[in-house]
Each structure stands twice: as C-alpha cells, then as structure tokens.
Amino acid sequence: MSSSPVDTLNDLPPLPRKAPAPRRSWWYALLLVCVLLVANALVGDRGLMALFRADEEHARLRASIEAIRAENAQLHGYVRALKDEPALIEDLARQQLRLIRPGERLFIVKTVEAPTDPIPPVPDPPADAPSPEQ
C-alpha cells in the first residue's frame, strides 16, 4: 500500500498557532491609562478647567479686595477729618441732628405749592367797546 502525500501530511504534528502578541494588549492598556490621565487633567478636581475657574475666582476676589481697600481708605480719611476739624462735626450736627447753638433763633419756612390749575387771565376788552366809566 502506497500512501499518498496527503496521508503523510495527516501524520505530521499540527503546526503551532501563533499566540496574539502580548505587547498589543499592553499597548491598549497603556493608551487607555493615558487617555484617562489626560481627561482627568482637563476636567478633574484639579484639572485645567478647575484652574480656569480658580483664576476667575481669584480675579473677582482681588477686585473685591481693592474696592474694600478704597472704601477703607475713604473711611480713614473721614475719621481723620472728624478728629482734626471740629467745624465738620458742627456742620454734621446741624444737618443730621438739626441742632442749633445757644442764642440762635430757628425759623421754619414752609413752602406753598403752586396751584395746579392757575386762574386763567381775564381777556382785555376790545378797543371799540365802550368803557364802563362813560
């Protein structure tokens, strides 16, 4: 019995299969980790977007502090003026508390409102009309 070449092939051991390269799965895992790190760096709690929000908050607070400092300086000037100028205290007492010095007289002036419907003027009589004196 002569054997055919196909039969000899069947008697051979099977060819080893190539396993998928383990490097490729590591590559995908590394790529996934990198994508997650970049996403976290952009939108995470301490990411780029949070940095922009913190910068805006910082600028807003700085402007608020400057406004408060300006108001504080104005109030310090007001306090200094009250300490150094007694005439200012007198003027404020006269205006706000309506105080007067001893010996001064207080005059209260009431304003009268103008009537809303003024009386219409009497028309002049015509020149050819007889006067009542005649």
C-alpha positions in Angstrom: 0.0 0.0 0.0 1.4 3.1 -1.0 0.5 6.1 0.8 -0.5 9.3 -0.7 1.2 12.5 0.1 -2.0 13.7 1.8 -1.8 10.8 4.2 1.7 11.7 5.2 0.6 15.3 5.9 -2.1 13.9 8.2 0.5 12.1 10.2 2.5 15.2 10.9 2.0 17.0 14.1 -0.1 20.2 13.9 1.6 23.5 13.3 1.9 25.7 16.4 -0.5 28.6 16.4 0.8 32.0 17.0 -0.5 33.5 20.2 -1.5 37.2 20.0 1.4 39.4 20.8 1.1 40.3 24.5 2.6 43.7 23.6 -0.5 44.7 21.8 -2.8 44.3 24.8 -0.3 46.2 26.9 -0.3 48.9 24.3 -4.1 49.3 24.5 -4.0 49.3 28.3 -1.3 52.0 28.3 -3.2 54.0 25.8 -6.4 53.7 27.9 -4.5 54.9 31.0 -3.0 57.8 29.1 -6.4 58.9 27.8 -7.9 58.7 31.4 -5.0 60.7 32.8 -5.4 63.4 30.1 -9.2 63.5 30.7 -8.6 63.8 34.4 -6.0 66.6 33.9 -8.6 68.5 31.8 -11.8 68.1 33.8 -10.8 66.6 37.1 -11.0 68.2 40.5 -7.6 69.7 40.0 -7.7 69.8 36.2 -7.3 72.6 33.7 -11.0 73.6 33.8 -10.7 73.9 37.6 -7.6 76.0 37.2 -9.5 78.4 34.9 -12.4 78.6 37.4 -9.9 79.3 40.2 -8.2 82.1 38.2 -11.6 83.7 37.5 -12.5 83.5 41.2 -9.1 84.9 42.1 -9.6 87.9 39.8 -13.1 88.5 41.2 -11.8 88.4 44.8 -8.9 90.6 44.0 -11.2 93.3 42.5 -13.5 93.0 45.6 -10.5 93.4 47.9 -9.4 96.5 46.0 -12.9 98.0 46.3 -12.9 97.3 50.0 -9.4 98.9 50.4 -10.6 102.0 48.6 -13.6 102.3 50.8 -11.5 101.7 53.9 -9.1 104.5 52.9 -12.0 106.8 52.4 -13.4 106.0 55.8 -10.0 106.5 57.4 -9.9 110.0 55.8 -13.4 110.7 57.1 -12.3 109.7 60.6 -9.2 111.8 60.4 -11.3 114.8 59.3 -13.7 114.2 62.2 -10.8 114.2 64.7 -9.0 117.2 63.2 -11.8 119.5 62.2 -14.4 120.4 64.8 -16.3 122.6 62.3 -17.1 119.4 60.4 -18.7 117.9 63.5 -20.7 121.0 64.0 -21.9 121.0 60.4 -22.9 117.4 60.7 -24.8 118.0 63.9 -26.6 120.9 62.4 -27.6 119.0 59.2 -28.3 115.5 60.6 -29.5 116.2 64.1 -30.9 119.6 63.4 -29.1 121.2 66.4 -28.6 124.9 66.9 -26.2 126.9 69.1 -27.5 128.7 72.2 -28.7 132.1 71.4 -29.6 131.3 67.8 -33.1 131.5 66.6 -34.8 128.9 64.5 -37.0 130.0 61.6 -39.1 127.3 59.9 -40.0 128.3 56.4 -42.9 126.4 54.8 -43.1 126.4 51.1 -46.5 126.6 49.4 -47.1 124.6 46.3 -48.3 126.5 43.2 -51.8 125.6 42.2 -52.1 123.0 39.5 -54.9 124.9 37.6 -53.9 128.5 37.6 -56.7 131.0 37.2 -57.0 132.0 33.5 -56.1 135.6 32.8 -59.0 138.0 32.1 -59.0 139.0 28.4 -58.6 142.6 27.6 -61.8 144.3 26.3 -61.8 145.1 22.7 -60.7 148.7 21.8 -64.1 149.7 20.2 -66.2 148.5 23.2 -67.5 151.3 25.5 -65.7 151.5 28.8 -67.9 151.3 31.9 -66.7 154.7 33.1 -68.6 156.5 30.3 
